[in-house]
Amino acid sequence: MTDKKITVLGIAFKPNTDDTRVSPAEALIRRLSENGCTIAAYDPKATLSEPLARVTQVQSVYEAIQGRMAWSSPPIGTNSARLTGSK
């Protein structure tokens, strides 16, 4: 996965909160970063709990998806994550 550009939409562990304590998205971001991916992360309320190498938290969905693969966390109670984007 080295040198992939990936977007993660949603950082908090549930919608409409800034709480990232048990966020699967933050764990995913950390793992992708450790494996050489460059990540753009967006959440309208939450921020990452700590700075990570190769990770930028952006201010809009549009900024986040420019030229990247996008991972959207599934809503609570579902298992339907979405992967979209370009190579």
Secondary structure, DSSP 4 states (H G I P E B T S, - for coil): -TT-EEEEE--SSSTT----TT-HHHHHHHHHHHTT-EEEEE-SS---SS--TTEEE-S-HHHHHTTSEEEEPPPTT----EEEE--
